[in-house]
């Protein structure tokens, strides 16, 4: 089952910046169940990076508020929701915390 999210450029760029940190994690240090989440998040991170690059190349002032579609598989959306939930606790910037909350709400509605 696929989950389609409609996100603004700011939300996609936020996700791209937060999920890029997944690539710095040492795979060998993780437990077996966390390794599966790690590999799923690598795929999600790649998708988000490609989408963010596409948007940043062609974004102008008038397309800033336009929503962009990104399609994730069920397990990718579930893992992304869990990742954002953990990462959200470490946000100092209220704007970024609000972006995380909006994305979480949309993921939660789609997964319910």
Secondary structure, DSSP 8 states (H G I E B T S, - for coil): -EEEEEE-HHHHHHHHHHHGGGGGS-GGGS-HHHHHHHHHHHHHHHHHHHHHHHHHHH--GGGTT--EEEEEEHHHHHHHHHHHHHHHTT---HHHHHHHHHHHHHHHHHH-
